[in-house]
């Protein structure tokens, strides 16, 4: 089935108010910012954003009023520091209060894994002794029932997100995708989510994907929509395609110090440009400077059967 | 405060080299970002040529990246990696007991090495919302040894943290063992000194003072009555080989 649609249509169809949405499954790389921007433009409300960390994406969605809950391990600016919108929401209820479901990176990955594989919970030795057990009441501290000796264990409930938006280097129009480099919780998120939106930097023929199936992290039949958005991860990096726009992150971090500064930033970069191509055009030469031009190709892998 | 007498290295460079010395040859280490990532590079080039660095985004590397990194997922940290995988396979190595040591920072650390990077004040109505754990709680709970990197002042080195994101020795003594955890902090490297846990209570003690600093100043900037190890002296200055390795890793002079 041909699943290729525009990003605005994919967001309109698959991301509803109050949904739990994975945005930023790959830690600092491959954050689908173009989708975050489009969700902001379409004015979604009450989202539960799921991400281990999010490098400014979650922070800006909170500031734009889209977020009711954060299920994650870390919200801020990786190269800058504190998340200013996150702080305003939690400390002052501006622009609105949010609920935090504290995780560590590992507990979030294990929760998605439990969701992916139908496990009633994931057992964890991490979080023992941590106050995350106090601030997130979803975790249960108990004893290992299979052990004769006393052995504390933390049970993490599964996460089954409504939607996962996952950025990849290349995909075909049917949802078969190649991702290389680090993958964070991409695989667990794709297999746990009810709906998967693939945001591809490059659209390719199925034969390209078929030539190297070991580079596929989740099957195409689990994908609901494919969007072809070159450079859609800007300002985050993507292996072999885009360098990280450190200056852009720094500028966001400085401007978002005040609510007024953030509003101006949002007008300029998200609400002003009507879609990703307009955003891309506004970046202009800055975007081209970030394009990776070198080549470090993998050695070919032979899949021949005979 | 006395001025630094040896002008050949900055305080941050000394911290990096002190952190590098905490990595033993052949160890598997959770590296983290910024200062420790540079320390890993220095260790590889000096005394620990067989150390392996793990990154929670899903990477393992032997050789340090060839340019300054802003995040662990930057393309420069991926090219030449020895394993590009996911968060669960890599962090699962911690839970499997296969990681020798890990580095983390934080907003506050207390006398038992507990670290807060989540909330200042009541977590239900905090005065300051900090970014949160990331992978720090996992590394602190499950690495064989934890090395913390902190700026040394009374607001950061406190008697007890209000919120334990990353467990150290909890209330001290055998509290960590009773909670079900092995390992624990082995060193806290600050911009003034190195502290290490000592005695039955596992309370952090002064282990060495960096060149250019003195004991009274370190004690005055610590939020609990800091005791000294009997053999506490001066942090050894970087050797010529260590400085050369650092300058090779830190090509852009970010830490000078």
HADDOCK unambig.tbl for C-alpha pairs under 7 A between the chains (distance, minus, plus):
assign (segid A and resid 26 and name CA) (segid B and resid 57 and name CA) 6.84 0.50 0.50
assign (segid A and resid 27 and name CA) (segid B and resid 57 and name CA) 5.86 0.50 0.50
assign (segid A and resid 28 and name CA) (segid B and resid 71 and name CA) 6.67 0.50 0.50
assign (segid A and resid 28 and name CA) (segid B and resid 73 and name CA) 5.53 0.50 0.50
assign (segid A and resid 29 and name CA) (segid B and resid 73 and name CA) 5.49 0.50 0.50
assign (segid A and resid 29 and name CA) (segid B and resid 74 and name CA) 6.91 0.50 0.50
assign (segid A and resid 52 and name CA) (segid B and resid 134 and name CA) 6.76 0.50 0.50
assign (segid A and resid 53 and name CA) (segid B and resid 134 and name CA) 6.52 0.50 0.50
assign (segid A and resid 73 and name CA) (segid B and resid 132 and name CA) 5.84 0.50 0.50
assign (segid A and resid 73 and name CA) (segid B and resid 133 and name CA) 5.44 0.50 0.50
assign (segid A and resid 73 and name CA) (segid B and resid 134 and name CA) 4.70 0.50 0.50
assign (segid A and resid 74 and name CA) (segid B and resid 131 and name CA) 4.99 0.50 0.50
assign (segid A and resid 74 and name CA) (segid B and resid 132 and name CA) 4.56 0.50 0.50
assign (segid A and resid 74 and name CA) (segid B and resid 133 and name CA) 5.86 0.50 0.50
assign (segid A and resid 74 and name CA) (segid B and resid 134 and name CA) 4.91 0.50 0.50
assign (segid A and resid 75 and name CA) (segid B and resid 131 and name CA) 4.82 0.50 0.50
assign (segid A and resid 75 and name CA) (segid B and resid 132 and name CA) 6.77 0.50 0.50
assign (segid A and resid 76 and name CA) (segid B and resid 131 and name CA) 5.40 0.50 0.50
assign (segid A and resid 78 and name CA) (segid B and resid 71 and name CA) 6.84 0.50 0.50
assign (segid A and resid 79 and name CA) (segid B and resid 70 and name CA) 5.91 0.50 0.50
assign (segid A and resid 79 and name CA) (segid B and resid 71 and name CA) 6.94 0.50 0.50
assign (segid A and resid 82 and name CA) (segid B and resid 130 and name CA) 6.25 0.50 0.50
assign (segid A and resid 82 and name CA) (segid B and resid 131 and name CA) 5.85 0.50 0.50
assign (segid A and resid 83 and name CA) (segid B and resid 131 and name CA) 6.59 0.50 0.50
assign (segid A and resid 87 and name CA) (segid B and resid 128 and name CA) 6.79 0.50 0.50
assign (segid A and resid 87 and name CA) (segid B and resid 129 and name CA) 5.25 0.50 0.50
assign (segid A and resid 90 and name CA) (segid B and resid 129 and name CA) 6.65 0.50 0.50
assign (segid A and resid 91 and name CA) (segid B and resid 125 and name CA) 6.77 0.50 0.50
assign (segid A and resid 91 and name CA) (segid B and resid 126 and name CA) 6.10 0.50 0.50
assign (segid A and resid 91 and name CA) (segid B and resid 127 and name CA) 6.30 0.50 0.50
assign (segid A and resid 91 and name CA) (segid B and resid 128 and name CA) 6.57 0.50 0.50
assign (segid A and resid 91 and name CA) (segid B and resid 129 and name CA) 6.77 0.50 0.50
assign (segid A and resid 104 and name CA) (segid B and resid 133 and name CA) 5.54 0.50 0.50
assign (segid A and resid 104 and name CA) (segid B and resid 134 and name CA) 5.48 0.50 0.50
assign (segid A and resid 104 and name CA) (segid B and resid 135 and name CA) 5.68 0.50 0.50
assign (segid A and resid 104 and name CA) (segid B and resid 137 and name CA) 6.19 0.50 0.50
assign (segid A and resid 104 and name CA) (segid B and resid 138 and name CA) 6.66 0.50 0.50
assign (segid A and resid 105 and name CA) (segid B and resid 134 and name CA) 5.19 0.50 0.50
assign (segid A and resid 105 and name CA) (segid B and resid 135 and name CA) 4.83 0.50 0.50
assign (segid A and resid 106 and name CA) (segid B and resid 88 and name CA) 6.52 0.50 0.50
assign (segid A and resid 106 and name CA) (segid B and resid 91 and name CA) 6.29 0.50 0.50
assign (segid A and resid 106 and name CA) (segid B and resid 135 and name CA) 6.65 0.50 0.50
assign (segid A and resid 106 and name CA) (segid B and resid 138 and name CA) 6.51 0.50 0.50
assign (segid A and resid 109 and name CA) (segid B and resid 87 and name CA) 6.83 0.50 0.50
assign (segid A and resid 109 and name CA) (segid B and resid 88 and name CA) 5.87 0.50 0.50
assign (segid A and resid 110 and name CA) (segid B and resid 88 and name CA) 6.89 0.50 0.50
assign (segid A and resid 125 and name CA) (segid B and resid 95 and name CA) 6.53 0.50 0.50
assign (segid A and resid 126 and name CA) (segid B and resid 138 and name CA) 5.33 0.50 0.50
assign (segid A and resid 126 and name CA) (segid B and resid 141 and name CA) 5.74 0.50 0.50
assign (segid A and resid 126 and name CA) (segid B and resid 142 and name CA) 6.62 0.50 0.50
assign (segid A and resid 127 and name CA) (segid B and resid 137 and name CA) 6.56 0.50 0.50
assign (segid A and resid 127 and name CA) (segid B and resid 138 and name CA) 6.83 0.50 0.50
assign (segid A and resid 127 and name CA) (segid B and resid 141 and name CA) 6.95 0.50 0.50
assign (segid A and resid 128 and name CA) (segid B and resid 179 and name CA) 6.19 0.50 0.50
assign (segid A and resid 128 and name CA) (segid B and resid 180 and name CA) 6.78 0.50 0.50
assign (segid A and resid 129 and name CA) (segid B and resid 167 and name CA) 5.68 0.50 0.50
assign (segid A and resid 129 and name CA) (segid B and resid 179 and name CA) 5.86 0.50 0.50
assign (segid A and resid 130 and name CA) (segid B and resid 164 and name CA) 5.41 0.50 0.50
assign (segid A and resid 130 and name CA) (segid B and resid 165 and name CA) 5.39 0.50 0.50
assign (segid A and resid 130 and name CA) (segid B and resid 166 and name CA) 5.91 0.50 0.50
assign (segid A and resid 130 and name CA) (segid B and resid 167 and name CA) 5.64 0.50 0.50
assign (segid A and resid 131 and name CA) (segid B and resid 163 and name CA) 6.12 0.50 0.50
assign (segid A and resid 131 and name CA) (segid B and resid 164 and name CA) 5.14 0.50 0.50
assign (segid A and resid 131 and name CA) (segid B and resid 165 and name CA) 5.88 0.50 0.50
assign (segid A and resid 132 and name CA) (segid B and resid 165 and name CA) 6.38 0.50 0.50
assign (segid A and resid 135 and name CA) (segid B and resid 123 and name CA) 6.91 0.50 0.50
assign (segid A and resid 151 and name CA) (segid B and resid 180 and name CA) 6.36 0.50 0.50
assign (segid A and resid 152 and name CA) (segid B and resid 179 and name CA) 6.98 0.50 0.50
assign (segid A and resid 152 and name CA) (segid B and resid 180 and name CA) 5.66 0.50 0.50
assign (segid A and resid 181 and name CA) (segid B and resid 78 and name CA) 6.21 0.50 0.50
assign (segid A and resid 181 and name CA) (segid B and resid 84 and name CA) 5.33 0.50 0.50
assign (segid A and resid 182 and name CA) (segid B and resid 57 and name CA) 6.10 0.50 0.50
assign (segid A and resid 182 and name CA) (segid B and resid 58 and name CA) 4.97 0.50 0.50
assign (segid A and resid 182 and name CA) (segid B and resid 59 and name CA) 6.02 0.50 0.50
assign (segid A and resid 182 and name CA) (segid B and resid 84 and name CA) 4.82 0.50 0.50
assign (segid A and resid 182 and name CA) (segid B and resid 85 and name CA) 5.18 0.50 0.50
assign (segid A and resid 182 and name CA) (segid B and resid 86 and name CA) 6.03 0.50 0.50
assign (segid A and resid 183 and name CA) (segid B and resid 57 and name CA) 6.89 0.50 0.50
assign (segid A and resid 183 and name CA) (segid B and resid 58 and name CA) 6.25 0.50 0.50
assign (segid A and resid 183 and name CA) (segid B and resid 85 and name CA) 5.79 0.50 0.50
assign (segid A and resid 183 and name CA) (segid B and resid 86 and name CA) 4.73 0.50 0.50
assign (segid A and resid 184 and name CA) (segid B and resid 57 and name CA) 4.86 0.50 0.50
assign (segid A and resid 184 and name CA) (segid B and resid 58 and name CA) 5.67 0.50 0.50
assign (segid A and resid 184 and name CA) (segid B and resid 86 and name CA) 4.39 0.50 0.50
assign (segid A and resid 184 and name CA) (segid B and resid 87 and name CA) 4.52 0.50 0.50
assign (segid A and resid 185 and name CA) (segid B and resid 86 and name CA) 6.00 0.50 0.50
assign (segid A and resid 185 and name CA) (segid B and resid 87 and name CA) 5.80 0.50 0.50
assign (segid A and resid 237 and name CA) (segid B and resid 74 and name CA) 6.26 0.50 0.50
assign (segid A and resid 237 and name CA) (segid B and resid 75 and name CA) 6.92 0.50 0.50
assign (segid A and resid 238 and name CA) (segid B and resid 75 and name CA) 6.88 0.50 0.50
assign (segid A and resid 239 and name CA) (segid B and resid 75 and name CA) 5.14 0.50 0.50
assign (segid A and resid 243 and name CA) (segid B and resid 75 and name CA) 6.71 0.50 0.50
assign (segid A and resid 244 and name CA) (segid B and resid 74 and name CA) 6.78 0.50 0.50
